[in-house]
Amino acid sequence: MMKIKLQYFSQLRDVGGPSSLDVCSGVTVQELLDQLFALKPDLHCWDKHLLIAAGNDWVSRAYVLHENDMISLMPPVQGG
């Protein structure tokens, strides 16, 4: 098992979620999100709009997670 750290930005902070999850080796971001949505269904409504980063890099949902990755979940940014 690997520990993956999670951080939430903007409106996602208000929804909340765990600060980390334990996942098996070889798990992708999509599989992590599926596990997260099962634990916190309120986050699922953001699924189609999430921006995802691992560390300082934007990643796709096919990105394979590594031990101690920091995954950042962000809603789309709107300006005015």
N, C-alpha and C positions, 0 to 999 in steps of 0.2 A: 504494500500500500504506500501511496505517496500523499503528502499533505500539500494541498494547493490553497494559496491565500487568495482571498477575494476582496475587492474594494468596489464601492458603488459611488457613482457621481450624480449630482443634480437631483432630479426627482426620484431616482432609484434609492437614494438614501432614505427618503421618507417611507418607501415600501419596506425597506430593510431586507435582511438576509444574513446568513452565517458569514463569519469572517474567514472561515476556511472549511474545506471539505477534504475528506480522505477518499482517494480514487485509486484504482488499479493502474499498474504500469501500462502504457500504450493507449490511454484514454485520450480522446480528442476534446476540443472545446465544446463541440455539439453534445457529446455524451455528458460532459460536465454540466452544461446548461440543462439537459434533460433531468439530471439528478437534482439540480437546483430548483427547477420548476416544480418537481414533485414535492420538495420540501416547502417551497414558498410559492404557491400557485398565483399569488397576486403579481409576481414578476413576469408571468407568462404573457400577459397582454403587451409587454414591451418586446417580445421575441423578434418580430419582424424589423424592428428599428434599432436594435442594439449595435453599438460600436464596441469592439472588443480589442483589448491590448494585452499582450504578455510582456511585462516589464515596460520598456519604452517603445515597443514595436506594435503596430497594428497587425492583427492576425486574423486569419479566416477561421471558420468553424471546423475546418479539417486539421488545424494545427494540433500536433501531438504534444500533450503536456509533459513537463519535466518537473522533477522534485523541486519543491519550494518556489515554483512559478508564482508570480503575483499577477492575477488576472483582474483587469479593470473592466467594469461594465459601465457604459455611458449611453445615455439617450442621445438622439441627434441634437446638435446645437442649433438654437434659433436665435437670431439677432433682430434688432429692430432699429 
